[in-house]
Amino acid sequence: MNKNIFQGFKIVSLVLLTLTNATSQQKIPLYNSIQSCDLNKKDRIVERDGSTYIYEVEYPEIWYYAANNKDVNKPAVMIIPGGGYTFLSITNEGISIAKWLNELGIDAFMLKHRLPNNYKGICKQNVAYSDASKAIELIRANSKKWDIDPNNVGVIGFSAGGHLASSISTKGIKGIDKPDFAILVYPVITMSMDKQTWTFSSLFGDNPDKSIVQDYSNDLNVNQETPPTILIHSNNDEGTPPENSISYYSALRKNNIPASIHIWQDGGHGYGLANGRGTIESWTKIVKEWIILRGVIN
């Protein structure tokens, strides 16, 4: 190998190691054994334009970022990055969100879940949902150890991560693997045979059964135990049109679930914290006001 290239690899590795140690408080495995769908899977991580993306997951984890406050019975939020169920946008919709939540006094857990795009058959629908469900259970099971209120555990999901967050919100069991509140940011909600998007293809593959598709169209699965939810979207989002959030919000209203929806004119899609992206940058302020209203924080 060329000496200069080798030195470059060493520098990149050192930077990545330093970044991981500086931002990740604790990496906690979801399972104590290899799962049945996971033979021959490896972590596949891509660095691009200063951001980290995970395209394949060997060991599902939650990355625990503890807030600096020493309060007992703190709130906690699980973060689910987006990426069309093909990759996880770790930097933009994961680590940066954890830091923001920590500033609010909230313990954050970023979910590194298995990606449906890497699987076939029934595993495609099972892997991500199983990981999200297990993660919420794990957070609650360790709530005393981490000084977390087990009745104040929320979820925030972006794009396909918003779909997964709404899946556990509608299918989970209250007090076990269902979050107590949900923040959905430009979420994928509606699954349609007529509009087979990137996320749709990753989750279902070719020619899925219509009944399975309907089961994962989460605007159709809202019920009276779905948690209070705030939805954040942009009118000019071409990747995931705001009708996704509107249909979910309408379903929440029909079931008398406390809900809020905010749609900005600008922002597009995939903006994370939206720093410097126009008026959409105010979404974090709106969410902070909402979680204060909900009594999540003071």
Backbone hydrogen bonds in HBPLUS format (Angstrom, degrees):
<---DONOR---> <-ACCEPTOR-->    atom                        ^
c    i                          cat <-CA-CA->   ^        H-A-AA   ^      H-
h    n   atom  resd res      DA  || num        DHA   H-A  angle D-A-AA Bond
n    s   type  num  typ     dist DA aas  dist angle  dist       angle   num
A0006-PHE N   A0002-ASN O   2.97 MM   4  6.24 160.2  2.01 155.1 161.0     1
A0007-GLN N   A0003-LYS O   2.92 MM   4  6.19 159.4  1.97 151.6 156.9     2
A0008-GLY N   A0004-ASN O   2.94 MM   4  6.17 146.6  2.06 139.2 148.7     3
A0009-PHE N   A0005-ILE O   2.91 MM   4  6.29 151.7  1.99 150.0 157.3     4
A0010-LYS N   A0006-PHE O   3.04 MM   4  6.37 155.6  2.10 148.0 154.5     5
A0011-ILE N   A0007-GLN O   2.99 MM   4  6.29 154.1  2.06 146.6 153.1     6
A0012-VAL N   A0008-GLY O   2.96 MM   4  6.22 166.7  1.98 154.8 157.9     7
A0013-SER N   A0009-PHE O   2.91 MM   4  6.07 163.9  1.93 152.0 156.6     8
A0014-LEU N   A0010-LYS O   2.96 MM   4  6.13 154.4  2.03 144.2 151.2     9
A0015-VAL N   A0011-ILE O   2.93 MM   4  6.19 158.0  1.98 151.5 157.4    10
A0016-LEU N   A0012-VAL O   2.92 MM   4  6.17 163.2  1.95 153.7 157.9    11
A0017-LEU N   A0013-SER O   2.92 MM   4  6.09 158.0  1.97 146.8 153.0    12
A0018-THR N   A0014-LEU O   2.93 MM   4  6.09 159.7  1.97 147.8 153.4    13
A0019-LEU N   A0015-VAL O   2.84 MM   4  6.05 160.4  1.88 151.0 156.7    14
A0020-THR N   A0016-LEU O   2.92 MM   4  6.10 161.9  1.95 148.5 153.2    15
A0021-ASN N   A0017-LEU O   3.00 MM   4  6.20 164.9  2.02 150.1 153.9    16
A0022-ALA N   A0018-THR O   2.90 MM   4  6.02 145.3  2.02 145.2 155.1    17
A0023-THR N   A0019-LEU O   3.07 MM   4  6.15 142.3  2.22 147.5 155.8    18
A0024-SER N   A0020-THR O   2.87 MM   4  5.49 160.6  1.91 149.9 155.2    19
A0026-GLN N   A0064-TYR O   3.21 MM  38  5.04 128.6  2.49 133.9 142.1    20
A0064-TYR N   A0026-GLN O   2.70 MM  38  5.04 161.2  1.73 160.0 161.2    21
A0028-ILE N   A0062-ILE O   2.87 MM  34  5.28 174.9  1.87 157.5 159.3    22
A0062-ILE N   A0028-ILE O   2.95 MM  34  5.28 150.0  2.04 141.4 150.4    23
A0030-LEU N   A0060-PRO O   3.10 MM  30  5.81 160.3  2.14 140.4 137.6    24
A0038-ASP N   A0035-GLN O   2.99 MM   3  5.48 165.4  2.01 123.3 128.1    25
A0041-LYS N   A0038-ASP O   3.40 MM   3  5.59 150.9  2.49 132.3 125.3    26
A0044-ARG N   A0056-GLU O   2.91 MM  12  4.83 150.7  2.00 132.2 130.9    27
A0055-TYR N   A0044-ARG O   2.73 MM  11  5.32 163.2  1.75 168.8 171.8    28
A0046-VAL N   A0053-TYR O   2.74 MM   7  5.15 170.2  1.75 161.0 164.6    29
A0053-TYR N   A0046-VAL O   2.84 MM   7  5.15 154.8  1.91 154.2 161.8    30
A0048-ARG N   A0051-SER O   2.89 MM   3  5.35 163.3  1.92 155.0 159.9    31
A0051-SER N   A0048-ARG O   2.97 MM   3  5.35 158.1  2.01 114.5 121.7    32
A0090-ILE N   A0052-THR O   3.11 MM  38  5.57 120.5  2.48 143.0 157.3    33
A0054-ILE N   A0088-LEU O   3.14 MM  34  5.08 154.8  2.20 134.0 141.1    34
A0088-LEU N   A0054-ILE O   2.83 MM  34  5.08 138.8  2.00 133.2 146.7    35
A0061-GLU N   A0112-LYS O   3.12 MM  51  5.14 153.1  2.19 133.4 141.1    36
A0112-LYS N   A0061-GLU O   2.87 MM  51  5.14 171.2  1.88 152.3 153.6    37
A0063-TRP N   A0110-MET O   2.82 MM  47  4.97 159.7  1.86 140.5 146.8    38
A0110-MET N   A0063-TRP O   2.88 MM  47  4.97 154.5  1.95 143.1 141.7    39
A0065-TYR N   A0108-ALA O   2.72 MM  43  5.02 176.8  1.72 161.4 160.7    40
A0108-ALA N   A0065-TYR O   2.87 MM  43  5.02 171.4  1.88 155.4 154.0    41
A0074-LYS N   A0147-ASP O   2.85 MM  73  6.21 164.9  1.88 149.7 144.5    42
A0149-ASP N   A0074-LYS O   2.79 MM  75  5.51 166.0  1.81 145.6 147.1    43
A0107-ASP N   A0075-PRO O   3.16 MM  32  6.43 155.1  2.22 157.6 150.0    44
A0076-ALA N   A0152-ASN O   3.15 MM  76  6.59 161.4  2.19 154.7 157.6    45
A0154-GLY N   A0076-ALA O   2.81 MM  78  6.22 163.2  1.84 157.6 156.7    46
A0077-VAL N   A0107-ASP O   2.92 MM  30  6.42 151.1  2.01 160.1 169.4    47
A0109-PHE N   A0077-VAL O   2.99 MM  32  6.28 151.0  2.08 152.1 153.2    48
A0078-MET N   A0154-GLY O   2.91 MM  76  6.28 161.3  1.95 139.1 139.9    49
A0156-ILE N   A0078-MET O   2.85 MM  78  6.22 158.5  1.90 160.9 162.0    50
A0079-ILE N   A0109-PHE O   2.74 MM  30  5.93 157.2  1.79 139.5 147.0    51
A0111-LEU N   A0079-ILE O   2.84 MM  32  5.94 174.7  1.84 168.3 167.1    52
A0080-ILE N   A0156-ILE O   2.83 MM  76  6.22 153.8  1.90 161.4 165.7    53
A0158-PHE N   A0080-ILE O   3.16 MM  78  6.48 156.3  2.22 176.9 173.4    54
A0089-SER N   A0082-GLY O   2.95 MM   7  5.78 147.3  2.05 159.8 166.9    55
A0086-THR N   A0083-GLY O   2.91 MM   3  5.72 163.8  1.94 124.9 130.4    56
A0087-PHE N   A0083-GLY O   3.09 MM   4  4.76 155.4  2.15 125.9 133.2    57
A0117-ASN N   A0085-TYR O   3.22 MM  32  6.10 158.1  2.27 172.3 167.7    58
A0090-ILE N   A0088-LEU O   3.00 MM   2  5.54 124.9  2.31 108.2  92.3    59
A0093-GLU N   A0089-SER O   3.07 MM   4  5.65 154.6  2.13 145.7 153.4    60
A0095-ILE N   A0090-ILE O   2.82 MM   5  6.21 152.8  1.90 162.0 171.0    61
A0096-SER N   A0091-THR O   3.34 MM   5  6.16 164.3  2.37 151.9 155.8    62
A0098-ALA N   A0094-GLY O   2.97 MM   4  6.25 151.6  2.05 151.7 160.4    63
A0099-LYS N   A0095-ILE O   3.09 MM   4  6.40 156.9  2.14 152.4 157.5    64
A0100-TRP N   A0096-SER O   3.16 MM   4  6.42 155.7  2.22 141.1 147.4    65
A0101-LEU N   A0097-ILE O   2.94 MM   4  6.21 162.8  1.97 152.9 157.2    66
A0102-ASN N   A0098-ALA O   2.91 MM   4  6.13 157.6  1.96 149.6 155.9    67
A0103-GLU N   A0099-LYS O   3.08 MM   4  6.36 146.9  2.19 143.0 151.2    68
A0104-LEU N   A0101-LEU O   2.95 MM   3  5.12 136.3  2.14 101.0 113.8    69
A0106-ILE N   A0101-LEU O   3.03 MM   5  5.27 161.0  2.07 141.8 139.6    70
A0105-GLY N   A0102-ASN O   2.92 MM   3  5.01 159.3  1.97 107.0 113.0    71
A0118-ASN N   A0115-LEU O   2.97 MM   3  5.91 168.2  1.98 133.3 136.4    72
A0119-TYR N   A0116-PRO O   3.01 MM   3  5.43 163.3  2.04 125.6 125.6    73
A0124-LYS N   A0121-GLY O   3.15 MM   3  5.89 150.7  2.24 117.8 123.7    74
A0126-ASN N   A0122-ILE O   3.23 MM   4  6.39 146.7  2.35 144.2 154.0    75
A0127-VAL N   A0123-CYS O   3.09 MM   4  5.76 171.0  2.10 154.9 152.9    76
A0130-SER N   A0126-ASN O   2.84 MM   4  5.79 163.1  1.87 157.5 163.0    77
A0131-ASP N   A0127-VAL O   3.08 MM   4  6.26 155.3  2.14 146.2 152.5    78
A0132-ALA N   A0128-ALA O   2.99 MM   4  6.25 162.9  2.02 154.7 158.9    79
A0133-SER N   A0129-TYR O   2.91 MM   4  6.06 166.3  1.93 156.6 160.5    80
A0134-LYS N   A0130-SER O   2.93 MM   4  6.02 163.6  1.96 145.5 150.5    81
A0135-ALA N   A0131-ASP O   2.91 MM   4  6.02 152.0  1.99 144.4 152.3    82
A0136-ILE N   A0132-ALA O   3.18 MM   4  6.45 161.7  2.21 150.6 153.2    83
A0137-GLU N   A0133-SER O   3.17 MM   4  6.44 164.8  2.19 150.6 154.9    84
A0138-LEU N   A0134-LYS O   2.86 MM   4  6.07 154.6  1.93 149.1 156.4    85
A0139-ILE N   A0135-ALA O   2.95 MM   4  6.22 156.7  2.01 152.5 157.9    86
A0140-ARG N   A0136-ILE O   3.08 MM   4  6.33 166.8  2.10 152.5 155.7    87
A0141-ALA N   A0137-GLU O   2.84 MM   4  6.03 154.9  1.90 148.5 156.5    88
A0142-ASN N   A0138-LEU O   3.11 MM   4  6.25 137.2  2.30 140.7 150.0    89
A0143-SER N   A0140-ARG O   3.16 MM   3  4.92 166.3  2.18 106.1 107.4    90
A0146-TRP N   A0142-ASN O   3.01 MM   4  6.26 151.1  2.10 155.0 163.5    91
A0148-ILE N   A0143-SER O   2.73 MM   5  4.55 164.8  1.75 142.4 144.9    92
A0147-ASP N   A0144-LYS O   3.29 MM   3  5.01 161.9  2.33  98.1 103.3    93
A0152-ASN N   A0149-ASP O   2.98 MM   3  5.29 156.3  2.04 122.1 121.7    94
A0180-ASP N   A0153-VAL O   2.69 MM  27  5.47 172.0  1.70 155.6 157.0    95
A0155-VAL N   A0181-PHE O   3.06 MM  26  6.55 140.2  2.22 143.2 154.9    96
A0183-ILE N   A0155-VAL O   2.82 MM  28  6.19 151.4  1.90 155.1 163.9    97
A0157-GLY N   A0183-ILE O   3.00 MM  26  6.54 150.9  2.09 161.2 170.5    98
A0185-VAL N   A0157-GLY O   2.90 MM  28  6.11 174.8  1.91 171.5 172.4    99
A0161-GLY N   A0158-PHE O   2.65 MM   3  4.59 133.8  1.86 146.6 133.6   100
A0159-SER N   A0185-VAL O   3.06 MM  26  6.51 157.5  2.11 162.2 168.9   101
A0162-GLY N   A0159-SER O   2.81 MM   3  4.92 129.7  2.07  98.0 112.8   102
A0163-HIS N   A0159-SER O   3.09 MM   4  6.62 137.9  2.27 140.9 152.9   103
A0188-VAL N   A0159-SER O   3.06 MM  29  5.26 158.8  2.11 120.2 115.0   104
A0164-LEU N   A0160-ALA O   3.01 MM   4  6.40 154.4  2.08 146.3 152.3   105
A0165-ALA N   A0161-GLY O   2.88 MM   4  6.07 152.0  1.96 139.2 147.5   106
A0166-SER N   A0162-GLY O   2.90 MM   4  6.04 152.8  1.98 140.5 147.4   107
A0167-SER N   A0163-HIS O   2.87 MM   4  6.06 134.1  2.09 138.3 151.7   108
A0168-ILE N   A0164-LEU O   3.14 MM   4  6.49 160.3  2.18 153.5 154.7   109
A0169-SER N   A0165-ALA O   3.10 MM   4  6.19 138.8  2.28 133.8 145.7   110
A0170-THR N   A0166-SER O   3.04 MM   4  6.12 136.9  2.24 135.5 144.0   111
A0171-LYS N   A0167-SER O   2.83 MM   4  5.84 150.8  1.91 149.9 158.7   112
A0172-GLY N   A0168-ILE O   3.04 MM   4  4.79 142.9  2.18 114.9 122.8   113
A0176-ILE N   A0173-ILE O   2.96 MM   3  5.50 157.8  2.01 139.4 141.4   114
A0177-ASP N   A0173-ILE O   3.13 MM   4  5.51 133.4  2.36 138.8 151.5   115
A0178-LYS N   A0173-ILE O   3.22 MM   5  5.20 134.2  2.44 135.6 125.4   116
A0182-ALA N   A0228-PRO O   2.93 MM  46  6.35 152.0  2.01 155.1 162.3   117
A0230-ILE N   A0182-ALA O   3.01 MM  48  6.50 152.2  2.09 152.8 160.3   118
A0184-LEU N   A0230-ILE O   2.92 MM  46  6.27 169.2  1.93 168.4 171.0   119
A0232-ILE N   A0184-LEU O   2.84 MM  48  6.18 160.0  1.88 162.3 165.1   120
A0186-TYR N   A0232-ILE O   2.65 MM  46  5.80 171.8  1.66 161.8 164.9   121
A0195-LYS N   A0192-SER O   3.19 MM   3  5.26 141.6  2.34  99.2 109.4   122
A0201-SER N   A0197-THR O   2.92 MM   4  6.24 162.9  1.95 155.3 158.4   123
A0202-SER N   A0198-TRP O   3.05 MM   4  6.30 157.9  2.10 150.0 155.9   124
A0203-LEU N   A0199-THR O   3.05 MM   4  6.22 150.9  2.13 149.4 156.8   125
A0204-PHE N   A0200-PHE O   2.89 MM   4  5.97 154.7  1.96 156.9 163.8   126
A0205-GLY N   A0201-SER O   2.80 MM   4  4.72 144.7  1.93 123.1 133.5   127
A0212-ILE N   A0209-ASP O   3.08 MM   3  5.44 127.8  2.36 106.1 119.0   128
A0213-VAL N   A0209-ASP O   3.19 MM   4  6.58 158.8  2.24 152.9 158.9   129
A0214-GLN N   A0210-LYS O   3.00 MM   4  6.27 160.5  2.04 150.5 155.2   130
A0215-ASP N   A0211-SER O   3.08 MM   4  6.25 145.7  2.21 136.4 145.3   131
A0216-TYR N   A0213-VAL O   3.06 MM   3  5.34 144.2  2.19 104.4 114.7   132
A0217-SER N   A0214-GLN O   3.15 MM   3  5.03 166.7  2.17 103.3 106.8   133
A0220-LEU N   A0217-SER O   2.94 MM   3  5.85 160.2  1.98 127.7 133.7   134
A0221-ASN N   A0218-ASN O   3.16 MM   3  4.93 156.3  2.21  96.8 104.1   135
A0226-THR N   A0223-ASN O   3.07 MM   3  5.49 168.0  2.08 117.3 120.3   136
A0229-THR N   A0258-PRO O   3.18 MM  29  6.77 145.4  2.31 149.6 156.4   137
A0260-SER N   A0229-THR O   3.01 MM  31  6.52 143.9  2.14 149.9 157.2   138
A0231-LEU N   A0260-SER O   2.84 MM  29  6.25 153.6  1.91 146.6 154.9   139
A0262-HIS N   A0231-LEU O   2.95 MM  31  6.26 153.4  2.02 156.7 164.6   140
A0233-HIS N   A0262-HIS O   3.03 MM  29  6.39 151.8  2.11 163.6 166.8   141
A0264-TRP N   A0233-HIS O   2.99 MM  31  6.44 158.8  2.04 148.7 146.1   142
A0237-ASP N   A0234-SER O   3.30 MM   3  5.36 151.2  2.39 113.0 110.4   143
A0235-ASN N   A0264-TRP O   2.57 MM  29  5.86 161.3  1.60 168.7 175.6   144
A0244-ASN N   A0241-PRO O   3.10 MM   3  6.18 172.3  2.10 131.7 133.0   145
A0245-SER N   A0242-PRO O   2.99 MM   3  5.40 118.0  2.38 109.2 122.1   146
A0246-ILE N   A0242-PRO O   2.99 MM   4  6.31 162.7  2.02 153.8 159.5   147
A0247-SER N   A0243-GLU O   2.92 MM   4  5.93 162.3  1.95 144.9 148.2   148
A0248-TYR N   A0244-ASN O   3.31 MM   4  6.50 155.0  2.38 140.7 147.2   149
A0249-TYR N   A0245-SER O   2.86 MM   4  6.03 162.4  1.89 153.4 158.8   150
A0250-SER N   A0246-ILE O   2.92 MM   4  6.11 157.2  1.97 148.6 154.6   151
A0251-ALA N   A0247-SER O   3.11 MM   4  6.31 151.8  2.19 138.3 145.3   152
A0252-LEU N   A0248-TYR O   2.93 MM   4  6.25 150.8  2.02 148.7 157.1   153
A0253-ARG N   A0249-TYR O   2.96 MM   4  6.27 158.7  2.01 151.3 156.6   154
A0254-LYS N   A0250-SER O   3.02 MM   4  6.29 157.0  2.07 146.7 152.7   155
A0255-ASN N   A0251-ALA O   3.25 MM   4  6.45 135.3  2.46 137.0 147.5   156
A0255-ASN N   A0252-LEU O   3.11 MM   3  5.22 133.1  2.34  97.9 110.7   157
A0257-ILE N   A0252-LEU O   2.95 MM   5  5.08 175.9  1.95 148.0 146.6   158
A0256-ASN N   A0253-ARG O   3.00 MM   3  4.93 165.3  2.02 108.5 111.1   159
A0274-ALA N   A0271-TYR O   2.77 MM   3  4.73 147.4  1.88 141.3 134.3   160
A0277-ARG N   A0274-ALA O   3.07 MM   3  5.16 154.8  2.14 135.1 128.6   161
A0281-GLU N   A0278-GLY O   3.05 MM   3  5.89 166.6  2.07 122.6 126.9   162
A0282-SER N   A0279-THR O   3.06 MM   3  5.97 173.9  2.06 126.0 128.0   163
A0283-TRP N   A0280-ILE O   3.01 MM   3  5.74 162.0  2.04 127.6 128.2   164
A0285-LYS N   A0282-SER O   3.07 MM   3  5.35 124.6  2.39 104.6 118.4   165
A0286-ILE N   A0282-SER O   3.16 MM   4  6.53 158.7  2.21 155.9 161.8   166
A0287-VAL N   A0283-TRP O   2.97 MM   4  6.22 159.3  2.02 150.7 155.9   167
A0288-LYS N   A0284-THR O   2.93 MM   4  6.09 155.0  1.99 142.0 149.1   168
A0289-GLU N   A0285-LYS O   3.01 MM   4  6.29 159.6  2.05 149.9 154.7   169
A0290-TRP N   A0286-ILE O   3.02 MM   4  6.29 148.6  2.12 142.3 151.3   170
A0291-ILE N   A0287-VAL O   2.90 MM   4  6.20 160.7  1.94 157.5 161.2   171
A0292-ILE N   A0288-LYS O   3.03 MM   4  6.24 143.4  2.17 144.7 154.6   172
A0293-LEU N   A0289-GLU O   2.98 MM   4  6.21 159.1  2.02 143.0 148.9   173
A0294-ARG N   A0290-TRP O   2.87 MM   4  6.16 148.3  1.97 146.0 155.2   174
A0296-VAL N   A0291-ILE O   2.82 MM   5  5.20 143.5  1.95 165.3 168.2   175
A0295-GLY N   A0292-ILE O   2.94 MM   3  5.02 152.3  2.02 103.9 113.0   176
